[in-house]
Amino acid sequence: MFKYINLKDKENRERAIKLVRETEEMAIHTQEPICITKKRADELIYKASDHLRMLELMLENDDKPESPYYNWLENE
């Protein structure tokens, strides 16, 4: 969780915090007594997987430089 909320980009960090919180809120459905339908469980699994995919993508993009171009004038 902490690796997602320590992103450099402010907008992605705020979005990641929101996604992590939403994912944590899903845990209420797994506490005893468990009373959930198969359809709802499938929806939650899909949503959690989607959240994880987005978080991983944000983390991957956070390590990339802002510009894909090299400024060759900067070294002179």
N, C-alpha and C positions, 0 to 999 in steps of 0.2 A: 504494500500500500504506500509506504513512504517513498519508494522510487518514483511513483506516479505523481505525487503531490509536490515533489521538489523539482519540477520542470522549470527551465529558464524563462520560457515565454509566459508572460502573465496571463494571457487569455487561455492558453492551453492548461496552465496550472489551475485556474478557476474552474474550467470545464472538467478537468480530471478530478478535482475535489468533489464536484457535483456527482460525477459518475461513481466514484468510490462510495459516497454516502448513499446513493440509490441502491448500489449493490449490497451494502451492509444492511439496508432496510429489508432486503429480501430474506434475511436470516430468520425473521419472525415466522415465516412459513415452515421452517424446519424444526421449530421448538415443540416440545410435547404439550398437549396432545396434537399430533399432526392431523390436520383435517383439510386436505387439499385435493382437488380433483386432478386427474391426469392432464386434462386440457390446461389447467392453470399452471401445473408443474412444467409442462412443455413450454408455455409462454415465458415463465421465469427463467428457464434454462436458456432459451433463445436470447432473452434480454441480457442475461448475465454474460453469455458468450459474446454478444455484440459489444457490451461495455468493455470486456477484456480486449477484444480486437481493437477498439478505438483507443484504449489506453496504451496498448503496445505500439500502435501506430504513432501516437503522440510522443511516446518515449523514443522511438526510433528516429523521428524527425527532429527531436530536440537536440540530438547529438550532431546533426548535420550543420555545416556552416550556413549562414543566412544567404550568402550569394554563391552560386555554383561556379562563378567566374573568378579567376585569379587576377589580382591587380598587379601586373608586372611593373607598373610605374612606382609602386610603393617602395620597392627595394633600392631605388636609385638615390 
